[in-house]
């Protein structure tokens, strides 16, 4: 891995989980450690990292590499986007969620007042190095969170891959995640990003489950991001059924599939409590909010809904 980048002028921003594990510390680069949690995904963490970059005398030729999960890559990309008006950067995603979703596409940012990714940029990494061997280090819950994002992606565009992923993740935690599934999820996301880099159209399909999921994360600390997205997918499917876009038996299948994969499917708070958080969703325009609603397994659509306080 260390042979892929110059050791001189490269600084790593790494999840503190790797400290002392003789993985990134052998790469021969300065390392800035972060606690990769939603509570630390803040402007305060960004300020601390900028101060550390100044201490390291990082200049505009410095190359940053984010090593860790989606929180780490989001923060690294954001810091690289704004430090001295922009540094080059790359990612080494080490969680399934990051490998199939968060590290791909150029969205970088941090939370504000528990609102997800409210401050951020669009800026593409120069490389995303994916090694599925990292997935062997993940605890079962974190692997399931990544499975939620993978299943979300396949619900958009690949029914066959969706069915295979459900088989892989149903029951006991899989010993290995098939590389072809990781690659296929990345291909689907990259295709949508390539068509719509700044999220004005078709790329918004990737938000399936996220409008409801982000509201759940705002209102409750019970679930991790991927788990909240799984609940959000079920809520979106039920909404699609109410709008006449999806058959009830497909809603039940999706709900059953996600539950079989060890993911939650019911919101931890009453839906009326989620309403206020949904109104603050960054995708809202005036009194209109775009929802992503699945029509069947392998196809989804954008649906505009009037929302009010």
C-alpha positions in Angstrom: 0.0 0.0 0.0 2.7 2.5 1.0 4.3 2.1 -2.5 1.2 3.8 -4.1 2.0 7.3 -2.8 5.1 9.5 -2.1 6.2 9.3 1.6 7.5 12.8 1.4 4.7 15.4 1.6 2.0 12.9 2.5 0.1 13.0 5.8 -2.4 10.4 6.9 -5.7 11.2 8.8 -6.5 7.8 10.4 -9.2 6.3 12.6 -7.6 5.9 16.1 -8.7 2.2 16.0 -5.5 1.6 14.0 -3.2 3.1 16.6 -0.7 0.5 17.7 -1.9 -2.1 15.3 1.2 -2.0 13.0 -0.9 -1.2 9.9 -0.8 2.4 9.0 2.1 3.2 11.4 4.4 1.2 9.1 3.7 3.5 6.1 6.3 6.0 7.1 4.1 9.1 7.1 3.0 11.5 9.8 -0.4 10.5 11.2 -3.2 12.7 12.5 -5.5 10.5 14.6 -9.2 11.0 15.0 -12.0 9.4 17.0 -14.2 8.3 14.1 -17.6 8.8 15.7 -20.6 10.9 14.7 -20.1 12.9 17.9 -16.6 13.9 16.7 -17.7 14.6 13.1 -17.8 18.3 13.7 -16.3 21.6 12.8 -14.3 21.5 16.1 -12.5 18.3 14.9 -11.9 20.0 11.5 -10.3 23.0 13.4 -8.1 20.7 15.4 -6.9 18.9 12.3 -6.2 22.2 10.5 -4.1 23.3 13.6 -2.2 20.0 13.4 -1.6 20.5 9.7 -0.1 23.9 10.4 2.1 22.4 13.1 3.3 19.8 10.4 4.0 22.8 8.1 1.7 21.3 5.5 1.6 23.3 2.3 -0.4 23.3 -0.9 1.7 20.4 -2.2 0.9 18.2 0.8 -1.2 15.1 -0.1 -3.7 13.8 2.5 -4.9 10.3 2.8 -7.9 9.3 4.9 -7.7 5.8 6.3 -10.8 4.4 8.0 -14.5 4.3 7.6 -17.0 6.8 6.1 -16.6 9.3 9.0 -12.8 9.4 8.5 -13.1 9.8 4.7 -15.8 12.5 5.0 -13.6 14.5 7.4 -10.4 14.0 5.4 -12.1 15.1 2.2 -13.5 18.2 3.9 -10.3 19.2 5.5 -8.4 18.7 2.2 -11.1 20.8 0.4 -10.7 23.9 2.6 -7.1 23.8 3.9 -5.2 26.5 2.0 -8.0 26.5 -0.5 -7.5 22.9 -1.4 -5.1 20.0 -1.2 -4.9 16.8 -3.2 -6.2 13.7 -1.3 -7.0 10.1 -1.5 -8.9 7.5 0.5 -8.2 4.0 1.9 -11.7 3.0 3.1 -11.5 0.1 5.6 -15.2 -0.5 6.3 -17.8 -2.0 4.0 -20.0 1.1 4.3 -17.1 3.3 3.1 -16.0 0.9 0.4 -19.4 0.7 -1.3 -20.7 4.2 -0.5 -19.1 6.9 1.6 -15.6 7.0 0.0 -17.0 7.2 -3.5 -18.4 10.2 -5.2 -16.8 13.4 -3.8 -19.1 14.3 -1.0 -17.2 15.5 2.0 -18.5 17.1 5.2 -19.3 17.2 8.8 -22.4 17.4 11.0 -23.8 20.5 12.7 -26.0 20.4 15.8 -26.6 16.7 15.1 -27.9 17.5 11.6 -26.0 15.1 9.2 -23.4 16.5 6.8 -24.9 20.0 7.0 -21.5 21.6 6.2 -19.6 20.2 3.3 -18.1 20.3 -0.2 -18.0 18.4 -3.5 -14.4 17.5 -4.3 -13.2 14.2 -5.7 -10.4 12.1 -4.2 -7.6 11.3 -6.6 -7.8 7.7 -5.7 -9.9 5.3 -3.6 -7.9 2.2 -2.8 -10.2 -0.7 -1.8 -8.9 -3.8 -0.1 -11.6 -6.2 1.1 -9.0 -7.8 3.5 -9.8 -4.8 5.8 -13.3 -6.1 6.2 -12.0 -9.1 8.2 -11.3 -6.6 11.0 -14.9 -5.4 11.3 -17.2 -6.4 14.2 -20.5 -7.9 13.0 -22.6 -4.8 13.7 -20.4 -2.6 11.5 -20.4 -5.1 8.7 -24.2 -5.1 8.8 -24.2 -1.3 8.6 -22.2 -1.6 5.4 -24.6 -4.3 4.1 -27.5 -1.8 4.5 -25.8 0.6 2.1 -24.9 -2.2 -0.3 -28.5 -3.4 -0.4 -29.7 0.2 -0.9 -27.5 0.5 -3.9 -28.7 -2.8 -5.4 -32.3 -1.8 -4.8 -31.7 1.0 -7.2 -30.3 -0.9 -10.1 -29.5 -4.6 -9.8 -32.1 -7.1 -8.6 -29.7 -10.0 -9.0 -27.0 -8.5 -6.9 -29.6 -7.6 -4.3 -30.7 -11.2 -4.0 -27.1 -12.5 -3.8 -26.3 -9.9 -1.1 -29.3 -11.0 1.0 -28.1 -14.6 0.8 -24.6 -13.6 1.9 -25.7 -11.5 4.9 -28.7 -13.5 6.1 -28.0 -15.6 9.1 -24.5 -15.8 10.6 -21.9 -13.1 9.9 -20.2 -14.1 6.6 -16.5 -15.0 6.9 -15.9 -13.0 3.7 -17.8 -10.5 1.7 -17.6 -11.4 -2.0 -15.4 -8.9 -3.8 -17.7 -8.9 -6.8 -20.5 -7.5 -4.7 -18.3 -4.7 -3.4 -17.1 -4.0 -6.9 -20.7 -4.0 -8.3 -22.0 -1.6 -5.7 -19.1 0.8 -6.4 -19.8 0.6 -10.2 -23.4 1.5 -9.7 -22.6 4.5 -7.5 -19.8 5.7 -9.8 -22.1 5.5 -12.8 -24.7 7.7 -11.1 -22.0 10.2 -9.8 -20.5 10.4 -13.3 -23.8 11.4 -14.7 -24.6 13.9 -12.0 -21.4 14.9 -10.0 -23.1 17.6 -7.9 -26.3 15.9 -6.9 -28.9 17.8 -8.9 -30.6 14.9 -10.6 -30.1 11.2 -11.0 -27.4 11.0 -8.3 -30.1 11.8 -5.7 -31.4 8.2 -6.1 -28.5 7.3 -3.9 -30.3 9.0 -1.0 -32.8 6.1 -0.8 -33.5 5.6 2.9 -31.4 8.6 3.9 -34.1 11.3 4.4 -35.8 9.1 7.0 -32.5 7.7 8.2 -30.9 11.1 8.9 -34.0 12.1 10.8 -33.7 8.9 12.9 -30.1 9.8 13.7 -31.1 13.3 14.7 -33.9 12.1 17.0 -32.2 9.0 18.6 -28.7 7.7 19.3 -29.9 4.1 19.3 -28.8 3.2 15.8 -25.7 3.5 13.7 -25.9 5.2 10.3 -26.3 2.0 8.3 -29.0 0.8 10.7 -30.9 4.1 10.4 -30.7 3.8 6.6 -32.2 0.3 6.7 -35.2 1.6 8.7 -35.4 4.5 6.2 -35.5 2.1 3.3 -38.5 0.4 4.8 -40.2 3.7 5.5 -39.6 4.8 1.9 -41.0 1.5 0.7 -44.1 1.9 2.8 -44.5 5.5 1.5 -44.1 4.2 -2.1 -46.9 1.7 -1.4 -49.1 4.5 -0.1 -48.5 6.4 -3.3 -49.3 3.4 -5.4 -45.7 3.0 -6.7 -45.0 -0.4 -5.0 -46.9 -3.5 -4.4 -47.5 -4.5 -0.7 -45.9 -7.9 -1.1 -42.6 -6.2 -2.3 -42.6 -3.9 0.8 -43.0 -7.0 2.9 -40.2 -8.7 1.1 -37.8 -5.8 1.6 -38.7 -5.6 5.2 -38.2 -9.3 5.7 -34.9 -9.3 3.8 -33.4 -6.5 5.8 -34.5 -8.1 9.1 -33.0 -11.4 7.9 -29.7 -9.5 7.5 -29.8 -8.5 11.1 -30.9 -4.9 10.4 -33.6 -3.0 12.3 -36.7 -2.2 10.3 -38.9 -0.1 12.7 -38.2 3.5 13.8 -37.1 4.0 17.4 -39.4 7.0 17.9 -42.9 7.8 16.7 -43.0 9.1 13.1 -44.4 12.5 14.1 -41.2 13.1 16.1 -39.2 12.6 12.9 -41.2 15.3 11.0 -39.3 18.3 12.4 -35.9 16.7 11.6 -37.1 15.9 8.1 -38.0 19.6 7.6 -34.4 20.5 8.1 -33.1 18.0 5.6 -30.5 19.6 3.3 -32.3 18.3 0.2 -35.3 20.5 1.0 -36.1 23.3 -1.4 -38.6 25.8 -0.1 -41.7 23.8 0.8 -40.7 20.8 -1.3 -38.6 17.8 -0.4 -37.5 15.1 -2.8 -37.9 11.5 -1.5 -36.4 8.5 -3.2 -39.1 5.8 -3.4 -38.4 2.3 -4.6 -40.8 1.0 -7.2 -39.6 -2.6 -7.2 -36.3 -4.4 -6.4 -33.9 -2.9 -8.8 -35.7 0.3 -9.6 -36.5 3.6 -7.8 -37.8 7.0 -8.6 -37.6 10.6 -7.2 -40.8 11.9 -5.7 -41.4 15.5 -4.8 -43.6 16.0 -1.7 -44.8 19.3 -0.2 -43.8 19.5 3.4 -44.7 22.0 6.1 -44.1 22.6 9.8 
